[in-house]
Amino acid sequence: MQFDAFMTEIHQLLPSERIISDEFRRFAFSTDASFYRMLPRLVVLADNESEISALLLLAARYEVPMTFRAAGTSLSGQAVSDSVLVMLTDNWSGLRIEPLGELIHLQPGVIGAAANKALGVYGRKIGPDPASIQACKVGGIVANNASGMCCGTRHNSYHTLKGLRLILADGALLDTRDSDSVERFRATHSDLLVGIGQLRDQLLADDPLVQRVRHKYRLKNTTGYGLNALLDYSDPIDILAHLMVGSEGTLGFIAEVSLATVEDHAHRASAMVAFANLQHCAEAVALLKTVNVDAVELLDARSLRAVQHMPGLPAFSHTLPDKGGVLLIDVRGVDLATLQANISQVEAALAPVAVLANTGFSTDQHLIDGYWQIRKGTFPAVGAVRPVGTTVIIEDVAFPIDRLAEGVDRLQQLFDRFNYSEAIIFGHALEGNLHFVFTQAFDRPDEIARYRDFMAAVTQMVAIDLSGSLKAEHGTGRNMAPFVELEWGEDAFGLMKQIKALLDPSTILNPGVIINDDPDAHIQHLKTLPPADEIIDSCIECGFCEPVCPSKSLSLTPRQRIAVYREMARKQLVQEPIPAEWDAQFQHLAVDTCAATGLCEVRCPVGINTGSLVLKIRAKNNQPYRWLAQGLARHYAALAGLTRSALWLASGTQRILGAARLEAWSGAVRGWTGQRTPLWLATTPGRAKPIYARNERVDPGASNTIVYWASCVSQSMGKSITDDRQSIPTAVRSVLKKAQLHVVYPQPTRGLCCGQPFHAKGHGAVAQRMMNEVLDALWEVSGGGRYPVLSDTSPCSLQLRDQALQRGIHLYDSSEFIDKFLLNRLHIDPVTERVAVHVTCSTQKQGLEKSMQRVVKHLAPNWVQPEGIACCGFAGDKGFRQPELNASALKTLAPQVSDCAFGVSTSRTCEIGLSKHSGLTYYSLFEVLDKQSKTFPELNTQT
């Protein structure tokens, strides 16, 4: 390996910002969802196919191994490296759908759920449906041949592949969908294609091996290379394309893939059926395979006990025998008649089996969602309660259906034998595919030995005794590489080694994955999870949080913040010095550029809010300034007045200099001061007139009284000289007047603040005192919770919501209030133009996204919610102090809303950044409602 020479040429190929060589970021970026840790010598971000080709040529020339990674949600160690880790920029997220939606072309950076959302208008989806589909990317889905609950083998990547664009180890590009590309490849790589043909002939000449391959692929199987490609196809081009599926980056780079899509029927029903023992479960599964059923999930008694706290769990689950199990059955149909016919088939199929209890099929979407949340909650249920310092491991095997009950029973015996009392079993029963989850420490030799011996027993039982698959859908990785030959036998394994040698002769592509001669490879480079902080100790580093993080393309993600924080805690624990540059980088990349809005908590399977950890760190850092925070809070009305004066002064300056020139001057000052001063944006509003209102006497029996609490932001920020906006309180009061609602205000109307600005900087005690002042005022003016309270700013609503509810105060955010109290009191003339909608992270955390969408449908039926923007990153005043965070979070916004007339949201500060980076004016929901509504001629005043 000539790494120094490789590094020299890399710097000539890529810009420095996409070459990561410092240890801090290399460690952060090394983290994936597996229980392995390898520190890459270099991390590079590739932006296009030309760069991938050049990287591969350099890697071959200097014998430098490299590993490709998409989302890093794989579980078997196939996406870690101690050499060069190649990650993708955001420039790999292209997708194109053919007419009728029956075929989709996807680049490797597209998130699986985004592909399905795009296909939703056609009533279709991609075949693979892994549990990580909200986070995993197409590159990983195809490279691992991932499947899932409904997909089985019929709809996995291998069987839905219609073509792909790939780059081989020598840098050559082949597009199997393009006849010209194929012909060029046949001319330039004839030896390679001849070699593939010879491998096929070699297999066909060995009839026992042919029969073994066919038998193995009757089950789900992702162990080793897809030898079925040598049987299913005769053209070496087709064989090569299908060998890439499930090859885990060891044979080439998948630059684009074309997949046939499958129907996604809207009509659906689910049921949970209990059995006294797993033999009865297996009998039921065999019968269910003969009828139209979409998914059958098995949960053993231990897994149900692990989720007994979850809502919607049937009562019979609490008394299930220790050897019992439950099948969660999902049935769908193109229409209600077909659905009912399929349900009848399932019920008839189950009739011969001894059923212990049955919920019956339900078409209630809320109940169905509850059942499937229970199923999805099994894995994190173990992860959330595991002992601190241990990791959670999920293994993935498949048994022939007629050996399924025996397989479950023998797994449970192994759990007892090796003292894994917490282990649970669940899985995709129709395919005999089971997952088992257990916790494991890797910080002591005896614990590593226990895991080694357990896995030796498991692999023997699954692969040899019961003729099953050691990896059904999670990929071989490093985890199962030492056991590929055990499962497949010497001859089949020899074919796999020849495939690797033919396509990667220099062994530069992900060495150690799939093909590995080290019998102990699965117990090397094990990841330890030392205790760091109770807020994040339950993190399993799955990466589900990453797609919604606004700093994901700028600095670090929640998973990466946790990983480096854990490593720093480990260093302290063993008294290992922490480099000074680590402290500085952690402060900037992990703390300063974190929006701390906590949207990661919504996606986290164990409910971790990484923002809470960041706020805790900020509290420690800002302790010397506590006196200042306390002083500002005591005189908050005066501070709000100064803010309005500053906005007025800036507006005047804008009128003289122009908005763009003032922003440029502000940016120059920010540069001169080393980023210590805030950036003034051209879309920053001028001042608003605060509310001055005394409350009239309220009839206690009046049904049309509401409380309006205008946030300090709404009362401070008015219109900008660059837009035609009005202040939010002006719009709200106009709408409430049209709705003929009697409005009262918390007193005093000025100076009340929810404390969010202080909370965001770690001054929790100060923020709590300010919240108490607001809640006291709302309690009094609402008549002890009698009248509903309207809060006009989503972050403020979120800040107060839980504590308001505890006090009996019914506080509603903007969209929720409009949905519940105003739509039936106003005549709305909808906007005809296309409108961009931003659902704030605060709205999402309150569970109000559907409410927001319902309101928008009334106001603007032709609306769009941009993809990939969950949080705008403005985060209070961070859009001024860390404007690069807002810019990074919204970098894909403008092209997605270019055909929109304007935008709408529910947070005044978010709207500043949204307007800046979209080229549109974003209005508050109430402003649009005011413009498009009028009083009903005969208003029903019943609220």
N, C-alpha and C positions, 0 to 999 in steps of 0.2 A: 504494500500500500504506500502510495506517495501522496500523503495527505497535504503536505505543505504546497506542493505544486498544484494540486487540485484546488486548494484555497485561493491561490494566486489567480487562477483562471476563472474561478467563480466570481471574483470581484470585477473581472472584466465583462462577465456575462450579465450579472444582476446588479440593480442599484443597492446601495449599502443598507437602506432601510428594510430590504427584504432578505438580508443575510444576518442571521442571529447567531452570534458567537459568544456572547457573554454568558457566564454560568447561570446567573439568576434566571434569565428568560429561557435558556436551554432547559433548565429544570422545570420551569412552569409549563413549557410547551411539551415536555416529555410525557405528561400525565395523560393516561387514557383510562378506559373503564375496566381494564383487566387488573389482575392482582400481581402484575409484573411491573418493575421499574428499571428502565435502562436510560442512562443519561447520554443523549446524542452529542457527538463532538461538534455538530453543526446542525442548525435548523434553517431551511430556506423556504421561501414562499414563492411558488411558481405561478406565473400569471397567464401563460398560454402554452400551446402545443410546441411552439418552437423552443421555448425554454426547457420544456420537459425533454425534448429530443437532445438538446445540447447538454443538459445535465447527464443524461444517460451515456452520451459519447464520452464525456469527461470521466464519468465513473468507470467506464470500461477501460479507458486509456490509463488511468492512474490506480485502477483496482480498488476503488473506494465503494463499499456497499452503500445502498440507500433503500429507505423504506418510505412508501407512500402512505399518507393518511388523509382521510376525508373528515369525518366528524369525531373520530376517536371514541365511538361507543361500543366497539367490539370487545369481546369478553375473554378471548383466549390468548392474548399477547401477540397478535399478529400486527399491531400498529405501533410497536415500540422499537427503538433502535439505539445502539451504542456507536453508530457511525453518522450517517447523514439522514435526517428526517425531512422529507419533502411534504410540505403542506400546501394547500391551495388558497389563493386569494379569493376575493368575492367575485372574480371575473369568470367563474366556472358555473354560473347558475342559470344558464340558458335552457329553455324548454320550448318545444314546438309540438303542437297537436295536429294530427291529420284530421280532415273532415270526418264528422260523426264520432270522433274521439276514440276510434278503435286502435289507434297506434300513436304512441308518444315518443318523441326524441328528447333525451335528457343528457345534460352534462353532469359530470360527477359531483358537482357541488350543490345540486338541487336536493333540498330536504324532502324525504319521502312524503310527508304530509302536504307539502306545497304542491307536489305533483298531483296528489289526490284532490286537492282543492281546485286546481285548474281543470281536472277532469270531471269535477262534480256537476258542472252544467250539462254534461252529456250523460249523467247517470252511470259513470264508469269510474274505475280506479285501477292502479297498478296491482298486479297479482300479489307480490310479496307484502306482508303486513306485520313486520316485526313489532314487538312491544315498544321499541325505541323509535317508532316511525315519526314522532314529533321532533326528533333530534338527529337521527341518522341520515346519511346522505346517500344518494344513488350510487356513487362510486363504491362505498362500502357495502351497500345492499347487494350489488352484483358481484363484487370481488369475494364476498363471503357466501354467496348464494343463499342469503337470508330468506326465511319464509315467515311463519307466524301462526296465528290462531286459525285463520280461515283458508290460508293459501294451500296448505298441504304440499304435495309435490307437483300436482298438475298445473299450478299457477305460479310456481317459483320462477326466479330469474332465468334459469336454464331453459325451462319449457315455454316461457313467453318471449324469449329473445328472438328478435327479427333482424338483428344486425348490430354491429358496433364499429367504433372507430378506435383503434388501439395503436400504441407506440411500443415497439419491441425494445429489447435490451441494447440493440445496436443503433437505436435512434430512428429506425425506419417506421413510417406511418402507413397503416393499412386501414382503409374504410371498406368494410365488407359489403356496404350498401351501394357502393359506387363502382360500376363496372370498369371504368378507366383505372381507378386505384387498384382494383383486383388484378387487372392485366399487368400493370406495372410491377406489382408485387410478385406475380408469378414469374416475371422475367428476371427480377433482381434477387429473388429468394427461392429459386427453384430447388436448391439443395435442402433448404429447410422443409419445403413442402413434400419433397421426396421422402425425407426422414419421417415426417408425420405419417405419410402413407405406409411406410415400412412398419411403423409401430402398430398401425391398424392391422396390417397383414399378420404381424407377429401374434397379436391377440386372437385374430380369427382362426389361426392355425392351432390354437390351444383350446379345444372345446370345453374341458372342465373349467378353465379360467373364464371363458365366455359365459358359461352358466353361472359361475360365481358372481361375475359382474352384474348380470341381469338380476340375480337374486338380491344382491346387495342394494340395488336401486329400486327395489319394490318398497323399501323403507325410505324414510328421510335419511340422507347421508351426506355429510359435508366433510368426512374424514378423507384426507388426501386429495389427489386430483380427480377430476371427473372422467374416469375411464369409460363411462357410458358414451361419451362423445365419440370414441373410436368405434362404437357399435352402431350408434344412431345415425351417423353421417358417413358418407363415402368421400366427399370432396374435402381435401385437406384444408381449404379455406374455412369451410363450415366447422370442421373439427377444431381448428385453431380458435375460432370465435367462441365455441362452447367450452373449450379448455380454459379460456380466460375466466369464465364464470366459476366462482369458488376458488380461484387460484391465489387469492389473498396477496396480490401484488408481487408474487414470486416469479411471474412469467412475463409481465409487461404492465403497461399503464393504460387504463380504460379512459379514453378522452370523451367519448359520447356513446350512448347506448340507445337502441330503439326497442321498445317493449310493446307487445300486444297487450291491450288492456282487457279488463273483465267487467262484467256488469255489477253494479252496486245497487241492489234493489232497495227501494225506500221502505217497503212494507216488511216489518220484522216482528218476531216474537221470541221470547226467551223463557226458559223454565229451569229450575233447579230440582234435580231428582236424586234422592238419597237411597243408598243401598247398605245392607248390613255388613257386607264384606266386599273386598275388591274383586273377588271372582265373579260376583254378580255384576259389578261394574264392567268388567271385561266382556262378559256375555252380552250386556246391553250394547256396548260399543260395537261388537261384531255385527249385531243386528242393525244398528243405526247406519253402518256403512252401506247397507243395501237400499237406503231411502234418501230422499232429497233433504239433506241437512247441511247447514253451512259451517257450523263449528260445534265441537263437543269437547269441553274442557274437563279434565279430571282434577279433583282436589281431594287429597286424603284427609283423614280426621285431624291430623296435626296441623295441616295448613289452615283448616277452618278455625281451629282454636287460636291460631296466631292472629286471625282477623276478627275475632269475636266482638271487638269494640266497634266495628264498622256498621253504619246504619244499613238497613235493608237485609241483613242476614236472617234467613228463615229460622224460626224457633227450633225446628228439628235439628239444626246443626249443633245446638248446645248439648244434645243427648245422643249424638252419633257414637256408635261403638268405636273402640280404639282401632279396630281393623276395618272400619267402615269407610265409605267414600261418597262423594257427591259428583254428579255429572251436571255441568252447566251447558245446556243445549240451546243453540241459536238456529232459528229457521227464518228464511226470507222468501219473498215472492214478488213477482213483477206487478201483481195486483192483489187485492184482498182475497179474492177467490182462490188464487194460486197459493197464497200464504196459508189459508185455512185447509186446503187440500194437503199441503206439505205437513202441517201440524197433525192432521188425521193420520197420515202415513207414519209419523214418528210415534204417535200414541199406540197405533196398532203394532208397530215393531216392538215396543216395550212391553206389550201385554204378556208375553210368556215369561218375563223375568220377574223375580221377587223384588218389588219396589218397597222400600221401607217408608218413604214419605215423598211427597211431590207438591211443589208449589202450583203446578198447572202453568200452562203457557199464558204469558201476559203480553199485550201489545202496548201497554203503558210505557212511554219512553222513559219517564222518570224511574220507574221500577227496573226497566231493562238496564239503564245506565247504572243503577245501584248494584245489580248483580255483577256487571262487568267491572265495576270499580272494586268489588270484593275480590274478583279474580286477579285484577292487576295489582291489588294491594298485598298479595301474598309475599312477593319478593321483598318489597320495602319493609313489610312488617317484621321480618327477621332482621333486616339491616338496621332498623331503628332501635331495636332493643338489644343489639349485640353488645358484649362487654367492650369497654373502651380499650383500644389498642388492637382489636381483632378486625379482620376484614370479612366481608360476606362473599361467599363463593357460590356461583350458580353453575351447575353442571348440566349437561344436555345430552341425553341418550335416546335411543329408539329401540323398541322391542317389536318382534312380530306380534300381531294382535293376539294370537293364541298363546303367547307367552307373557302377555302384559301383566296379568295378575301375579304370576310367579315373579316377574321382574320387580314389581312394587314390593312384594313380600320380602324378597331377598335384599333389596336396597334397605328396607327397614331393619332387617337383621344386621346388616353391615353398620348402620347408624348406631345400633346398640353395642355392637362388638367394639367399635372404635370410639365410643363415648361421644357421639354427636347427637345429644338428646334434643337439641333445638331444631334439628333438620326437618324439613318438610318436603313434600312431593306434590307437584301439580304439572299439568301439561296438556298437550294437544292430543287427546285420546284417540281420535279417528286415525291418526298416523302412528299410534303407539309411541309418540314422542313425549318423553317426560323430562321435566326439569327438577332437580333437587337442589335445595338451598341449605347451606350450613355456614357456620362461622368458624374462622380459623385464625390463630395467631401465628406469625412467622418470626417472632423475635427470640425464639429459643430453639436450640437443636432438637429437643425432644418433641416439640410441636411440629417442626418440619418433618421429622421422622414419622410422626403419627399420620400426617397428611400423605406422605410418600407411600406408606403401607396401605392406607385406606384406598388410594387411587390404584395401587397394584391389584387389590382385591376387586375393586369395581371394574376395572378394565378386563380382568379375567372373566368375571361373571357375565358382563354384558357382551363382550366380543366373542368369547369362546364358548361359554356354557349355554348362552341363550341366542347366539348368532345375531346379535343386535348391532347397532351403530354407536360408536363412542362419541361421535359428534353428529347430531341430527341437523342443526341449523346455525350453530354459533361459530363454525369454522374450526379448523385444526389448530392453527396458531402455534405457539410454543407449548401450550398446555397439553396437547395430545400428540405432538410430533413424535415423541419417543415410542408411541404405541400404534402408529400407522401400520407398521409391518405386522404387529400382533393381530390386528383386525383383518388385514387384507391378505396376509400370507406373503411368502418370499417372492413368488412370481409376479403378482400384481404390484408389489412394492418396487420390484425391479423395473417394471414398466414406468412407474411414476418417476423414478430416478432418471430414467432415460428421457422422459419428457422435460424434466428440469434441465438436464445437460444440453438438450437440443435447443431449448429456447433461451437459456441463460448460461452459456458455456463458461463465463467468467465468474459465476456465482455472485453477482453484484446486487441482485434483486432480493431483498428481504431474506438474507441467509439465516438459517436456523428455524425458519417457519415452514411447516409441512414436512420438509425433508431435513432430518436432524439425526445424526448417528450417536449423539450423546444420550445415553439412557436416563441421565439425570437432568436433562434440559428443563423439564417441567418444575423442578425445585430449585432452579437458579434464578437470580435476579428477582427474587420475591419482594413485593412491595409491603413495607411495614406502615402501619397507620398509628403513630404514637399519639397519646393524648395531647391536645393543644388548647382547646377551649370548648366548654360544654355546648356552645352555640353550634359548633361545626363538627364535633367529634363523631356524630352519627353519619357524616357524609360518606357515601360509597363511591364517590368520584365517577359517577355514571355519565355525566355530561348532559343530562336532560335539560339543565338550566341554561346552557350556552346560547341557544338560538334567540332567546328573548333578552339577552344582556346587551345594553346599548354600547358598552365598551369593548365588545368582542373583537372588533377589527382595529381598535385603537391601542389597547394596552393588554389587559388580562380579562378572563372570564371568571365567574364565581368559582368554578372548579379549580382553575389555575391559582386564584387567590388563596383558596383553602390549601392547595398542595404546597405552595411555598411557605405559607404560615405554619403548616405542620412541620416542614423541613427545618424552619428556623426554631421551632419549639424543640425538635429532636436535637438540634445542635446545642441548644441551651441545656437540655437534659443530660447530655453526655459531656458537657463542658467543652464543646468544640467551638472555636472562635467563629463568629459570624462576620464575614467580610464587610467592611464599611460600605462598599458599593451595594451590597444586598440591602442594607437598611435604607439607603437613599432610593434605590429602585423600588423597594416595597412601598415606600411612602408615596412615590409618584404613581407607579403603575397599579398598585393594589388599593391605595387609600384615596389619593387625590382625584383620580379619574373614575372612581366608582360613583355612580349616580345614587346608590343607596336607597333606591325606591322599592327594592324588595320584590320585584316581579319574579326573580329567580325562585322565590318560595312557592309560587303558584305551580311551577313546573317540577319542583323537586319532589321525588317520590317519598322522601322522609321529612318534608316540610321545613327545610333549612332556609333561613333568610340570611344570606351572606352579607347583605347590607347591615344587618344587626351587628355582626362582627366588626365591620368597618366603622360603624357609629361608636362602638365600644372603644376602638383604637383612637378615633377622633376625640372622644371624651377624655382619654388619658393625655393625648397630645395638647388639648386645649384647656387643660386644668388651670394653667396660669392665667387664663383670660376669663375665668369664671366670674370674677368681680365685674368685668365689663358687661358680660351677658346679663348679669343680675341688674345692673344699672339701666341698661337699655330696655329690659323688660318692664322695670318700674315706670319708665317714662315712655311707654310705647306710643302713646297718642302723639307725643311731640316728635318721636322718631318718624312716625307715619307722615306727619306734617312736613318734616324735612325731606322725606322721600318725594312727596308731591312737589315740593319746591324745586328739588333737583330735576325732576322730570319736566317741570315748566321751563327751567333754565335751559335744559338740553334741547327742548323743542324750539325755543327761541334761537338757539345757536344753529339748529338744523335749518331753520328758515333762512338764516343768513348765509351759511356755508353750503347748504345742501346736505341731504341725509347721507349720500354716498361719501362725500368728502369728510364729513364728521366721523363716519365709521373708519375711514382710512387713517385719519389723524389719530383716532383712538387706538387703532392697531399699531401705528408707529410708536406711540407712547408705551404701549404694552411691550413692544420689542425692546425699547430702550431700557425699560425697568426690569428686564428679565422675567417677563410674564407675571409681574406682581400686581399690575393694575388690571381692572376689568375691561372687557371690550364692549364699547357702545355699538349696538347694532342699529342699522337703518330702520328696522321694523320695531324698535323700542317705542312704546307709546308715550304720549304726553300725560299730563296729570289729569285726574278725574276729580269731579266735585264729590266730596264725601256726603254721606247721608246725614241730614239733620232732621230728625223726626221725633216728635213726642207721641206717645201712644194714647189714643182715646180710650174711653172706658169700653170694655168688651162685654157683651152679653154672654154670660157663661153658657147659655144654651145655644148660642149661634153655631150653626154647622158649617159656616163658610169662612171661619177665621183661620188664618195660617200665620206662622212666624217666619219672617224673612231675615236670615243672618247673612249679611254681605261680608265677604272676607276682606281683610285689609288690602290684599292685592287688587280686588275688584274696586275698592274705594279709592285706590291710589292711581291706578292706570286707566287712562281714557283712550282717546284716539291718537294715532300717529299722523304726522303730516303726509305720510305716504299712503294712507288708506282712508276709507269713509266710515270707519267704525264709530260706534257710540260707546259710552261706558256701560259695563254690564249691569250695574244697578238701575240705570235709566231704562234699559231694555226689560229687565225683570219687572220693574214696577209698572211699566206699560202693559206687559202681558197679564200681570195679576189684575190690573184694573179692567182689562177686556174680559177676563174670566169672572169678574164681579166677585172677587174674593176680598175679604176684609183682612188687611195686613197690619201686623204689629211687629215691632222691632225690639231686639234685646237692647237694654240700656246699660251703659251709654252706647250710642250707635257707632262712635269712633273709639279706637284704642283697644278693642277686643281682638285678640289674635289666638289662633289655635296652638301656637308654639312651634309650628313646623320649621320656621327658619332656625330656631335654636336647637330643635331636635336633630336637624340635619348636620349640625356642627358638633354634636355630641353633648350638648348641654341639656340632658334629659330632665333634671330636676327643675330647671328654669321653665322648660317647655311644659312640664306637668302643672306647674303653678298657673301658667297662662291658660292651659286647657281648663283647669278648675274654674277660673274666672268666667270663661265663656259658658261652661256647663251650668254654673250657678245662674248666670243671666238667662240662659235658655230655659232652665227649669222654672224660673220665676215668670217669665213672659209667656210661657206655654201653658200656664195654669197647672203646673205639676205634671206635664206630659199630656195634657188634654188636646192641645193643638199640634198639628204636624209642623215640623221645622224644615224650611228650605235652605240648603247650603249651596251657594252658587259656584263653588270652586272644588273640583274633585279631590285634589290632594288634602285640602282642609277637611272635606267630608270624611275621608279615610282616617285622618288623624283623630277625629272626634268620635267616629261611628260606634266603636265597641263600648267606650265609656259612656256615651250618651244612652245607648241601649240598656246598659247596666243600671242607669239612673231612671229608666222609664221614659226617656225622651225619644220621640220618634223622629229621627233626623233623616232627611232624604237628600241625596245628591241630585244635580240638575236633571239628568235624563230620567231618573227614577221618579222624581216629582212630576215632571211633564207627563210621563207615561201614566201615572196613577191619578193625577188630579186635574190635568189641563187638557188633554186631548179630547175629552168628552165635553169640554166647556167652550171650545173655540172652533170656529169655521176656518179651515186651513186651505189655502190656495197653493198647491205644491209647486216647488221650483221645477222648471222643465230642463234646465241645464244639468250636466253631470257635476256631481259634487264629491269632493274628497273628504273622507271621514277619518279622524284620528281618535281612536279609543284610548284614553290615557291609561298608564299603568295603574293609577289609583282607581279608575273605573273598573279595570279588570280585577284588581285585588278585592274590590267590593262585590264582585260577581255580577256586575251590571252591564256587561257587554251586550247581552241580548236586549236589555232595556234600551240602551243607546241605539241599537240597530232598529228597534221597533219605532222609536221616535223619528229617526232619520228617514225611514220608509214613508212616513206620513208627510214629512217636509220636502223630501227630495227622492222620489222613487228611483231615479237614475243616479246611484251613488257607488262609490268604490272605496274599499278599505285596503290600502297598499299592503303588499306582501312583505314580510321580513322586517317590519317596523313595529315592534311591540312596545318599545319605550323610546321617546324622542331624545332622551338624554339631557334635556334642559335642566331638570331637577332643581327647581327653585331658582336660585341665583347662579347655579353652576354654569348655565349657558353663557353668563357674562365672564365668570372667573376661569372656566375651562371650556372655552367655546369649541375647541377641537373635539370634545366629547359629543356635543350636539351635532357638529358637522359630520362626524363619523357615523353616528346613529342614523342620520337622515340622508346619507349620501346616495341612496337609491330612490329617494322620494320623488324628485323632480320628474324623471322620465315616466314614472308611474301615474302622475296626475297631470300630465301635460295637456290633456283634453278636458280638464275640469275648469269650471268657471270660478270656483272658490272652494275653501275648505271649512270644516266645522270641527270644534272640539269643546272641551269643558274645563280648560285650565288656561288662564290668561297668560301665564309665563310660557307654557308649552306653545301657545299660539304665536309668540314672538319668534321662536326658532323655526316653527313650521312654516311661517310666512317667509322667513329669511331664506330657507333652503328649498322651497317649492316654487317660488316666484308667484304664488297666489296670496290672496289675503285670507287668513283663517279667522272666522268669526266664532263667537260663543254660540252654543245651541240656542240660548234665549234671544240673541240678536236675530238669528234667522227666523225663529218662531214669531218674533215681534213683527218682522217685515212681511211674513206670509200669513198672518192670522187676523181675524176680526171676531167681534162678539156674535154669538148666535142670536138671531132675531128674538127667539123665545128660549132663553137660557134656563135650563134646569139647574137651579142653585143648590141642589143636593150634592155635597162633597163626599 
